Amino acid sequence: MLDIQTLDRILTCLQVNCKYCDTWQHLHCYGFTGDDDERLPKDHVCYHCLLVLEEPETLSKLLPLVQRRRIIHHVSGFGQKKPSEIAAELSKSS
């Protein structure tokens, strides 16, 4: 059973808005630990806006990293499960 702090952290998945394309990204997918993370910039720019024109190869290399961060965040909140269960839960929480 999950404790109340873990459940609250999962349910209030913090996101950040890209100042250029106005899309939202999960903080944990960008490597931030929360909205109080001192590394979080005042003006966030998503990977796509930052890299698509000048460094598309770098952008394609970052996508697996983002996916791994998301899985780590999910497993840390819900516990380790079968890969198929994690995949099903992640597809529901997008």
PEFEN-V612982 format. One record per residue. RES is the residue in three letters. NEAR is the number of other ideal C-beta (glycine too) atoms within 10 Angstrom. Layout:
# PEFEN-V612982
[[RES NEAR] [RES NEAR]]
This chain:
# PEFEN-V612982
[[MET 4] [LEU 12] [ASP 8] [ILE 7] [GLN 8] [THR 14] [LEU 13] [ASP 10] [ARG 17] [ILE 15] [LEU 8] [THR 10] [CYS 14] [LEU 15] [GLN 15] [VAL 20] [ASN 13] [CYS 17] [LYS 13] [TYR 13] [CYS 11] [ASP 8] [THR 12] [TRP 10] [GLN 17] [HIS 17] [LEU 19] [HIS 21] [CYS 20] [TYR 19] [GLY 12] [PHE 20] [THR 13] [GLY 11] [ASP 11] [ASP 8] [ASP 12] [GLU 6] [ARG 8] [LEU 16] [PRO 9] [LYS 5] [ASP 9] [HIS 19] [VAL 14] [CYS 20] [TYR 18] [HIS 17] [CYS 15] [LEU 16] [LEU 17] [VAL 14] [LEU 9] [GLU 8] [GLU 13] [PRO 11] [GLU 8] [THR 12] [LEU 16] [SER 11] [LYS 11] [LEU 17] [LEU 11] [PRO 9] [LEU 13] [VAL 16] [GLN 12] [ARG 11] [ARG 17] [ARG 17] [ILE 14] [ILE 11] [HIS 19] [HIS 18] [VAL 13] [SER 13] [GLY 15] [PHE 15] [GLY 9] [GLN 8] [LYS 13] [LYS 8] [PRO 8] [SER 8] [GLU 11] [ILE 16] [ALA 12] [ALA 11] [GLU 13] [LEU 14] [SER 8] [LYS 7] [SER 10] [SER 6]]
